[in-house]
Amino acid sequence: MILPINKPLYAMSKMLLLAGGKLMFRLRHEGVENVPREGGLIIASNHQSHLDPPMIGVGVPRCIHFMAKRELFKNRLLGWFMRNVGVIMVDRSHGRGALESALACLKVGGTVMIFPEGTRTRSGRLNRGRKGVAVIAHRSGAMVLPACIAGAGKCFPVGSKAIKPGRIKVRFAKPMQFAHYPTGIIPESVLAETTKKIMDAIEELAPPEIRPLPEEKAKWYREEGTV
């Protein structure tokens, strides 16, 4: 089920978060001109911190359906807020529901943000991408907009309860389009290759210090048979 977005609440929250991001993190967005203004869109980004969704989202001139793990909805206030701004709940033991919600949103021209790594990086470097983003891209036929956030991991690291001032920069690449598989089996080789292309595009946006080590990357793709 697609949760409707409370647009006044979304707009007010976006305005406050943008102001806070610029004040506390000297937040910058580059490549906003690459964001399509209409049509189904998947924003695929690296994942460093809980700051990533809001700091990326405030630079996008569209309403976004974020995806968040079920546990975050247990907090009554946070859960109420997320439901009102269209956050899609992800139950990791029953991922099919989140997939169907994302596809339904994209079908009507909405925007969904996905973190292909699946979880926040502890090293700060890009981790291996999972194939879920490729499944959604091929099933929906939606464009994929690669994005990269840098600095959020230092401002709010994994395991920390304190947010520190710093610099955060978000970059967007040109959108990518992949073959549409509305039904039937998507070949594993296709999913692996699409995942690689998306992660490579994210890496191209990243500063050197958060790119994966060459030996790590080579190992990922050897295991998947994409090199």
C-alpha positions as CSV (number, residue, x, y, z in Angstrom):
1,M,0.0,0.0,0.0
2,I,1.3,3.5,-0.9
3,L,1.1,5.9,2.0
4,P,-0.2,9.3,0.9
5,I,2.2,12.2,1.6
6,N,1.0,15.0,3.9
7,K,2.4,17.7,1.6
8,P,2.2,20.7,4.0
9,L,4.1,18.6,6.6
10,Y,6.6,17.4,4.0
11,A,7.2,20.9,2.7
12,M,7.7,22.4,6.2
13,S,10.0,19.5,7.3
14,K,12.0,19.9,4.1
15,M,12.4,23.7,4.6
16,L,13.5,23.2,8.3
17,L,15.9,20.3,7.4
18,L,17.5,22.3,4.6
19,A,18.1,25.3,6.8
20,G,19.5,23.1,9.5
21,G,21.7,21.2,7.1
22,K,23.2,24.4,5.7
23,L,23.8,25.8,9.2
24,M,25.2,22.7,10.9
25,F,26.8,20.8,8.0
26,R,27.4,23.5,5.3
27,L,25.3,21.2,3.1
28,R,25.8,21.4,-0.6
29,H,24.0,19.6,-3.5
30,E,25.6,19.2,-6.9
31,G,23.9,18.0,-10.1
32,V,20.3,18.8,-9.1
33,E,19.7,19.6,-12.7
34,N,20.1,15.9,-13.4
35,V,16.9,15.1,-11.4
36,P,14.0,14.3,-13.7
37,R,11.0,16.4,-12.8
38,E,8.4,13.8,-13.6
39,G,8.0,10.0,-14.2
40,G,8.8,7.1,-11.9
41,L,12.3,7.6,-10.4
42,I,14.5,5.5,-8.2
43,I,17.2,7.5,-6.3
44,A,20.0,5.0,-5.5
45,S,22.6,6.2,-3.0
46,N,25.4,5.0,-0.8
47,H,24.5,4.8,2.9
48,Q,26.8,6.3,5.6
49,S,24.4,7.6,8.3
50,H,20.9,8.1,9.5
51,L,21.4,11.6,8.2
52,D,21.5,10.4,4.6
53,P,17.7,10.3,3.8
54,P,16.9,13.9,4.9
55,M,20.2,15.4,3.7
56,I,19.8,13.9,0.2
57,G,16.0,14.4,0.1
58,V,16.1,18.2,0.8
59,G,18.0,18.7,-2.4
60,V,15.5,16.8,-4.6
61,P,12.7,19.0,-6.2
62,R,10.2,16.1,-5.8
63,C,8.4,14.4,-2.9
64,I,10.3,11.2,-2.0
65,H,9.0,7.9,-0.6
66,F,11.9,6.8,1.6
67,M,12.3,3.2,2.8
68,A,13.0,2.5,6.5
69,K,13.3,-0.6,8.6
70,R,10.3,-1.6,10.6
71,E,12.0,-1.0,14.0
72,L,12.1,2.7,13.5
73,F,8.3,2.8,13.4
74,K,8.1,1.5,17.0
75,N,8.7,5.0,18.3
76,R,5.2,6.6,18.3
77,L,6.2,10.1,17.4
78,L,8.7,9.1,14.8
79,G,6.4,6.4,13.4
80,W,3.6,9.0,13.1
81,F,5.9,11.4,11.3
82,M,7.2,8.7,8.9
83,R,3.8,7.5,8.0
84,N,2.7,11.1,7.2
85,V,5.6,11.8,4.9
86,G,5.2,8.6,2.9
87,V,8.0,6.4,4.3
88,I,7.7,2.8,3.2
89,M,8.2,0.3,6.0
90,V,10.7,-2.5,5.4
91,D,10.2,-5.7,7.3
92,R,13.4,-7.7,6.6
93,S,11.7,-11.0,7.3
94,H,8.9,-10.2,4.8
95,G,10.6,-8.0,2.2
96,R,7.9,-8.6,-0.5
97,G,5.5,-6.0,1.0
98,A,8.1,-3.2,0.7
99,L,8.9,-4.3,-2.9
100,E,5.3,-4.1,-3.9
101,S,4.8,-0.7,-2.3
102,A,7.9,0.6,-4.1
103,L,6.6,-0.7,-7.4
104,A,3.1,0.7,-6.8
105,C,4.6,4.1,-6.1
106,L,6.8,4.1,-9.2
107,K,3.9,2.9,-11.4
108,V,2.1,6.2,-10.7
109,G,5.2,8.3,-11.3
110,G,6.4,8.6,-7.8
111,T,10.0,8.7,-6.4
112,V,11.6,6.1,-4.2
113,M,14.9,6.3,-2.5
114,I,16.9,3.1,-2.1
115,F,20.3,2.3,-0.5
116,P,21.6,-0.6,-2.5
117,E,24.1,-1.5,0.2
118,G,21.2,-2.4,2.4
119,T,22.7,-1.0,5.6
120,R,25.0,1.8,6.7
121,T,28.7,1.3,6.1
122,R,30.9,1.1,9.2
123,S,34.2,1.8,7.4
124,G,32.9,4.8,5.6
125,R,33.7,3.2,2.3
126,L,31.1,2.0,-0.2
127,N,30.0,-1.6,0.4
128,R,28.9,-4.2,-2.0
129,G,25.5,-3.4,-3.6
130,R,22.6,-5.8,-3.3
131,K,20.4,-6.8,-6.2
132,G,17.1,-5.4,-4.8
133,V,17.6,-2.1,-6.5
134,A,18.1,-3.9,-9.9
135,V,14.9,-6.0,-9.3
136,I,12.9,-2.8,-8.7
137,A,14.5,-1.0,-11.6
138,H,13.7,-3.8,-14.1
139,R,10.3,-4.6,-12.7
140,S,9.2,-0.9,-12.8
141,G,11.0,0.3,-15.8
142,A,11.7,3.5,-13.8
143,M,14.8,5.6,-14.3
144,V,17.6,5.2,-11.7
145,L,19.3,8.4,-10.4
146,P,22.7,7.6,-8.9
147,A,23.5,9.8,-5.9
148,C,26.4,10.0,-3.4
149,I,26.6,11.5,0.0
150,A,29.9,12.3,1.6
151,G,30.6,13.5,5.2
152,A,27.5,12.3,6.8
153,G,29.3,9.3,8.3
154,K,31.6,11.7,10.2
155,C,28.8,13.9,11.4
156,F,26.7,11.0,12.7
157,P,28.7,7.8,12.6
158,V,27.1,4.3,13.0
159,G,26.7,3.6,16.7
160,S,26.9,7.2,17.8
161,K,24.1,9.0,19.7
162,A,25.6,12.5,19.0
163,I,25.4,14.5,15.9
164,K,28.5,16.7,15.2
165,P,28.9,19.7,12.9
166,G,30.9,19.1,9.7
167,R,30.6,19.2,6.0
168,I,28.2,17.2,3.9
169,K,28.0,17.1,0.1
170,V,25.5,15.3,-2.1
171,R,26.1,14.7,-5.8
172,F,23.6,13.5,-8.4
173,A,24.6,11.8,-11.7
174,K,22.6,11.6,-14.9
175,P,19.7,9.2,-14.7
176,M,20.0,5.6,-16.0
177,Q,17.4,3.5,-17.8
178,F,17.4,-0.3,-17.9
179,A,15.3,-2.9,-19.7
180,H,11.8,-3.4,-18.5
181,Y,10.8,-6.9,-17.3
182,P,7.2,-6.3,-16.1
183,T,6.7,-10.1,-15.7
184,G,8.6,-13.3,-15.9
185,I,12.0,-14.2,-14.6
186,I,14.8,-11.6,-14.6
187,P,18.1,-13.5,-15.4
188,E,20.6,-13.4,-12.5
189,S,23.3,-12.2,-14.9
190,V,21.1,-9.2,-15.8
191,L,20.5,-8.3,-12.1
192,A,24.2,-8.7,-11.3
193,E,25.2,-6.5,-14.3
194,T,22.6,-3.8,-13.5
195,T,23.7,-3.7,-9.8
196,K,27.3,-3.3,-10.9
197,K,26.4,-0.4,-13.2
198,I,24.5,1.4,-10.5
199,M,27.2,0.9,-7.9
200,D,29.9,2.0,-10.4
201,A,27.9,5.2,-11.1
202,I,27.7,5.9,-7.4
203,E,31.4,5.3,-7.0
204,E,32.2,7.8,-9.8
205,L,30.5,10.5,-7.7
206,A,32.4,9.6,-4.5
207,P,35.5,11.2,-3.2
208,P,38.5,8.9,-3.1
209,E,38.4,8.3,0.6
210,I,35.0,6.5,0.5
211,R,35.5,4.5,-2.7
212,P,35.9,0.7,-2.1
213,L,39.4,-0.7,-2.2
214,P,40.2,-2.2,-5.6
215,E,40.8,-5.7,-4.1
216,E,37.5,-5.6,-2.3
217,K,35.6,-4.6,-5.5
218,A,37.4,-7.2,-7.6
219,K,36.4,-9.9,-5.1
220,W,32.7,-8.9,-5.2
221,Y,32.4,-9.1,-8.9
222,R,34.5,-12.3,-9.3
223,E,32.0,-14.0,-6.9
224,E,29.1,-12.8,-9.0
225,G,30.7,-13.7,-12.3
226,T,30.5,-10.1,-13.7
227,V,34.2,-9.8,-14.4
